[in-house]
Amino acid sequence: MPKAKKKQEIEVYETLGPNECLIISKTEKDMLVACNKKGEIEVKRIKIPNPED
């Protein structure tokens, strides 16, 4: 059995200004977003509305 390769982790640093948001990931159903609200970073998952609903 071949040895499994170890994945290399790379740290990413982003600076968010006041009231800025950054989309971390997106799927068909939702997005993971980080927002700077008065110096506090809030990470939340936001549902994307489906126009067929």
C-alpha positions in Angstrom: 0.0 0.0 0.0 1.5 3.4 -1.0 2.1 6.0 1.8 -0.5 8.7 2.0 0.9 12.2 1.3 0.5 14.6 4.2 -1.4 17.8 3.1 0.5 21.0 3.7 -1.4 23.6 5.5 -0.9 27.2 4.5 -2.0 30.0 6.8 -3.9 32.9 5.2 -4.1 36.2 6.9 -6.7 38.8 5.7 -7.3 42.3 7.2 -10.9 43.4 7.2 -11.6 47.1 7.5 -14.6 48.5 9.5 -17.9 47.1 8.1 -16.1 45.0 5.5 -17.0 41.3 4.8 -15.1 38.5 3.1 -16.7 35.5 1.5 -14.7 32.4 2.7 -16.6 29.8 0.7 -19.7 29.4 -1.4 -21.9 26.5 -2.3 -25.2 26.3 -4.3 -27.1 26.7 -1.0 -25.1 29.0 1.2 -22.0 31.1 1.8 -19.5 31.3 4.7 -18.8 34.9 5.4 -16.5 36.8 7.9 -17.5 40.4 8.7 -15.8 43.1 10.8 -18.4 44.8 12.9 -16.9 47.6 15.0 -13.6 45.6 15.5 -15.3 42.3 16.3 -15.1 39.6 13.6 -18.3 37.6 13.1 -18.2 34.4 11.0 -21.6 33.2 9.8 -23.2 31.0 7.2 -25.8 32.8 5.0 -28.4 30.9 3.1 -28.7 31.9 -0.6 -32.3 32.4 -1.6 -33.6 30.0 -4.2 -35.7 31.8 -6.9 -37.8 28.7 -7.5 -39.1 28.7 -3.9 
